[in-house]
Amino acid sequence: MALIVQKFGGTSVGSVERIEQVAEKVRKFREKGDDIVVVVSAMSGETNRLIDLARQISEQPVARELDVMVSTGEQVTIALLAMALIKRGVPAVSYTGNQVRILTDSAFTKARILHIDAQKIQGDLKAGRVVVVAGFQGVDEQGNITTLGRGGSDTTGVALAAALKADECQIYTDVDGVYTTDPRVVAKAQRLDKITFEEMLEMASLGSKVLQIRAVEFAGKYSVPLRVLHSFQEGPGTLITLDEEESMEQPIISGIAFNRDEAKLTIRGVPDTPGVAFKILGPISAANVEVDMIVQNVAHDNTTDFTFTVHRNDYNNALSVLQGIASEMGAREVIGDTNIAKVSIVGVGMRSHAGVASRMFEALAKENINIQMISTSEIKVSVVIEEKYLELAVRALHTAFELDAPAGKGE
């Protein structure tokens, strides 16, 4: 008999009908003899509705009170799902984060989990009950309700699986697994049977929206096997694991990630002196702007051109800061570009294969796609290109690294 933690997101519990479907799925698992803990999000759109209500009172609601308010969304879902299970003859009990005692720090709206008291849940499981837990929320040492921020329900699911030493944490979503790339861009994208935590972390950080980074980090840290599955379609999904075992058919590259939300900024003609990078990036960081890729070129006249990328939402803020820096440093000019995108190849197979980057560059060159910036790590190569070539680049790389599904399989 296995202990499984199952997490269902907002779209999976978006209506009473869907909650009934989830209850039916949980019932079938329970009939196999498995112990089940279910973590649920608020019904689709509910958290946004509650935040909108708060903002009708105040443009910037007090964070503590906002957490009290938005945490009620999950409370509705856990009660409805418990009712649906009990109606089916499945003993069930629902708990808020506070009732379980999911202890967090006091960083309202973005709290971190410190400890989970698993005794109450373990007692219910021994008594034959399915335990339904509100995701996204916890309680601090003072008894204040806290919420975990983006991806909070995924994080709750993984943290509970770690605390309970579950055999598997299953994340149910609106896709049937992790794909080699977005199937909407590449029709021949394939669902991966397995991917490592390391690869999944890179994919998530590079724009793959299947799982939140925090949840993957947590799962990797505590060696919790994660499986991504479709909420309402049968199938094996994708297992995310520590295992990096080599096989004859193991591809060099596991996936191709991309991000359209990039912007590029360049400050030209800055004096090439020690500390120049800090003089540029220090104020950018102080403005709460996160920098991604960085390139510095030194010219023959002892000046340097400094280029970096930011999220497109931060572009105007970063541009304004950079213009102020340019004025102070006597730089020649500041230029920006919002029509760029980042494309990345990811795979632990890179560690044991030479020439992966050159193969990537060759594939892009064949399509006459110019590379503006390059960034590498042990299992990733990222390039910045013009946004208009993004989909062409992804398709070319998918084919070049032999990730296309055989005929009939990619549909």
C-alpha positions, 0 to 999 in steps of 0.5 A: 500500500502506497502513501500518495499526496495528490495536488489539484490546481484551480482549474481542476477544482474550478466548478462543483462538477469538476470537484465531483470528478476529482472526488471520483478519481480519489475514490478509485485510488482509495479503492486500490488500498492507497493512503491518500492526502489531497491538496487543493487550490482555490476554485479557478478565479477565486483568489483573483476575485478576493484580491480585487475585493480587497483592492476596492477597499485599498490600493495596497491592502495590509499584507496580513489582512490580505492573507486572512482574506485570500486563504478563504478560497482554499477553505471552500474547496477543501470542504466541498471536496470532503463532502463529495468524498463522504457522499461516495462512501469515502471517509474524509476530513478537511483541514486548513493550513492552520489546523494541520499546523503548517508552520511558516515564517511571518512574511505575509503573501510570500511566506516560507514553510518552516515545519509541518506537524504530520501527527494529525494527518498520520492519525487520520490515515491510520483511521482510514480517512482521506485527508484534504488539505488547503494548499497555499497557506500556513500559520506563523508562530503568533497564530497569524494566517499566512500564504505562500505566494506564487505556486504555493499549492504545489509547494504545500503538496511537495512539503506534505509529501516530504513530511509524511515520507510519501511514496509519490507526490502527484501534481494534477494539471491541465497538461498530461506531463512535461513535454520536450517543448511547448506542443503549441509551437512544435506539433511533434513535441513529445511527452517525457516519461522521466526528467531529473529535478535539475532539468525540471528546475532549468525548464521552469526557470526558463519559462516552462509553466508546468511546475513552479520553481519553489515546488521543484526545489523543495522536491529535489531537496527532500528527494520527493518523487514528483509526477505531473499528470492530467486531471481528467485524462488517464496516462502515466504522466512525467516522473521527476526524479533524482535518477540520472541513469544512463541508457542507450536511448537517453537523449543529450537534450531533454527539452527546449525552453523559451521565454518571450518576456525578455528585454535587452538594455545596453549602456555604451562607452562606459569607462573600463575601470574596476567596479564598473559592473557594480556601478551599473547593476547595483542601482538596477538591483536597488530598483528591485529589477532582476537581471538575467543574462550579461555581456561585457565588451571592452573596446580599444579606447578603454571603454566598455559596452555593457549589455544585460537582459531583464523581464519585459515588465521591468524594462521601463523602470530599468531603462530609466535607472540606466539613463541616470547611471549613464549621465553620472558615468559619462557613457556614450548612450543607452539603447534598449530592445523589447523585441527579443526572446530567449531560447534554451536547450536543457539536458543532463546529457550535456555533461558527457557530450562535447559539441552540444553548443556548436550543434545548437549554433549550427542549427540556428545558422542554417535558418539565418537566425542571428545570436545576440547573447549566449549564456551557458551552464553545466546542463543548459545553453541559452541564446537571445535572438530576435523575437520574430524568429522564436518559433522557427528557432525552437522548431529547428532545434527540436529537429536538430537534437532529434526530439521530434516524435515519430510519425503518428506519435506527436499528435 
